[in-house]
Structures are given as C-alpha cells and as structure tokens.
C-alpha cells in the first residue's frame, strides 16, 4: 500500500470517527428536536394546556391586564417571598395573596402561587429576619455563579430547623388557600452552593431535603396543584456526570403526586435539553408537568447569560416570533399541562397575547 493511499485511509477513518462521535453523542441527542416544530404558526392550536402569565413579584400589573379578557389564559402566576408571608416568627400575613386571589376571581381567572425562598439579587433576601439568626445557622447562604461571583441568596433548605419553619408556613397557607388557588410551586432546584460556601451542605442531603419539602407541600395542598421546579442539581451535569440526584427528584414526585416544572424553555440549548427537558420527554408521568418561559426566552436567552442584559431589552429588532415554536415544543415534545409565560415587554403584548387569542 502506498504512503498516499495510507494517508487517505487514515484521513477517512478520522473523519468517520469524528462524524460518528458527533451523531452518537448523548449530549447532542435533542439538539435538533425543535426543528420539527418550526412550521408552527399563530394563533396557537387549541390544546388542554393551562396558560398562565407570570408576573414575578410585580403583582400590581394584574390590574386591567389583557389576560383578564383573553379567554385562553387561565390566570396569573405571582411570586410571594417568605418574608412577606411571615414577617415575624409565627405571625402570618396572607393579605396580599387574598387580595390578588379576590381580584382575579372577580374576573373569572385563577391564581398560581410561586413561593420564593431564593433570590437572584445579592441585595435582597427572601426569608424573614428571624431566620437570619444563629438558631437557624444564618438561615441562608450566598449563591455564586460559574465565575464565583455572588448572584443572590439561597435559603438553607437543607437545615432541619429551617425546614420545620417552612412546614409550619405551608400548613397555614394550605388552610387558607388549598382548593381555592389553582396551584403552588417551589422555586427551582438549581443553587450555586457547595461545601466551601456552607460546610453543612452536601448534594445528597440537599436532594433528600427537597423531597422532604415536596412531601410537606403536597400534604398542605391536597386539592390544589403542587409543583417543584426541578432543573439542575448541585454536583452533577447530565448526561456525563449523573449521580442520580435530578432523576430521584422526578421519580419521587411521580410517586408522591407532586407536579414537576422548570424555568427557561430553551429548545436549542444543551444544558436545559439534557436536564429538565430530557426528564419530561423521556418518561411518562401521572403528575402535572409545567414549563416556564422566563425573561430572555422569547429570543433564546436566559437571565444568566452574560451577553444578555434583560433590563436593557426593549425588544429585539427584526426578531422572529418563536412563541408558536415554544408552544408546539412544550405541547408535543414535553407533554406539559401548564405553561407560564413571563410578563416581559414588548414580547408579551406583541408575541404572546396575539398568539393566545382565538
């Protein structure tokens, strides 16, 4: 065999190996899944999905909002911080929830609560001041991003005493709103915490505590939808570094009747595709599934992207309206029961509302 022929064969083998590796890389298995939904159009086809508009803590925006006159939108998802609901130890104040519930109900709309114990702002803590004491080991810890920069505060969900206070709050919330509200969800499982930032933290213990808190939530709200946002878990990265943490959350939810959800419907990004979106797509569930379209998702970004400044986003010029794509993906690929569309303008008014109107 000539040297030239040998070189050609070697080159061909390398190309084959590279191509084969790309095509059979588990991390890439869903990268092209969105393409089958590119022909989706507005208005969105009728389905059984319950559509909610997510207002974060901007609850005043629900007043005279277009959702009130959009039949297909079931209601509003509003975030309430722990410190708002229990301003002092054992002193519960649900007046703002009651106010929002009554207003929405008077317009034939429903309320979905998002419970906040984590923040994405280093200047704000979501838990009451009494939890920030030595009795509760400080109550929360700073969260850091991939560059080690603080990006918020995380309640110590893994601390037994904090869990006890959480359970008491959920019991009181359930007494007041179970069966009245559409549902309640706990914030995402992803946290930027490790043993260096908190010696009491371990990924395994954290996973178990999430399950314990989910169980508390379900018992407190047997007649309303309950949901845990489960997107990423500390100390694992799927599909390569799979310690079973995220899988165990999804399995436990199915076993106990707690719904499952996730923030950031990113149909082209491997991180989301290999975690929450893969969990939903690859398994069958009897519990409700939900997906949240968050800030930036309307143009394929997330608030965590360093090249995306959501406060400066006034609407991407010349953008394609990807709402039909997101809806079709959520409906057929994920088979969700709920979609939570973030109130981000001008995308909500220009892209979402027109697509949801008949």
Steps between C-alpha positions, in 0.01 A plus 500: 500500500638838403564775753244717319236227522574447869460873565166507321372202699619650828333831419177320410503309827551816701214673322275198559591482868439872549169493315387183675590649836300814434195311379506257793595743775227470767544867587387593149205265471234771515683791338289478185170403663361853468527494122188288461299789650637783287184514290276575801294815453279746687233480624605201707308182440247407765631271771444398860792704635415749771670829414602744772678835487792519745537839671781417742445743792345771281154409624350844434528434126208257506255790530329572168744266329413351157504151652168585664337519158692216337288188541782256439713638784391329820654746742810650659803347666634732769805461722471565872810511719517315827574826685176649365291209627663466842635845592555385859543155646163326507318814386359423156367761262333373182314821422678567170422150377137543603485832318642356178281191524184707542586732214576218258193303610277801435615481137465124471876438525707280728809552715813284493742574785875482462663480843827693522782398731784572254597830342710591199602835645786524755322796660182312588423204726164326467477351850383672822750674724448255784641222284822697453605418855742253657209272595451427128870511409448831322197373309646555155828506310629694203462339161783540249507470122747301290757777542473497878313830511210537743166505318249469783401322818378143558295396801662208679246248379725227643491636855252301716390804700441704186304206362282495811410865454432438130264215593307717744460773240379254238245359743358846563500586129320177427231573757437835335527417130492127426232430242451870435816577304593313183835398638825578676857432395836503674787679331762328288729232639814657349710681762853637489599347834770248602693384806737795471221754534316299767664206683155364595407455135536175306343427161354171623345657808368786289321257268340323795387831653334606177297181513409560863383851417304373201322254724412778743363708214284217370349430841421868548332531158320172422239674282712748304779428254839479668822529304875493552712681243780249441752613240857434619654350811832584668801277428368330187476584132301280268545284309867440588507560874179340617485431874127443491404816689273658241359164393410425861304827528295412191443146620397613849259754360330233292473274804356767731275694264701824488512668161825580323606814322801698389600853407645598162348331197823494299438268205845546343727485806662178619493591868122513519449227239709250697342570836138599566386480138651153459340384825158608379539363148647160588252398768126474546341676796165492670581826681463844337794635302572868450752708311581868552596740224724742690665834426704474182346173386296681236825557310689189614677653801489465877556748778821314588660565158784748538433643154133570580391805697130445561453845653621654176295275272238718332416240238737338254462672163411277208441205730301194406203427722603166651193470725339245260823298504522507880137400534523212251818371667342516845181335380635211294859445616452565872127427531447767765180590677601856588687779326609810689573793267710772662371856488789645299420783265468553213505123447188428703284759324643453151575126489318307774157662538423508124591132472274405791199688372256302291 
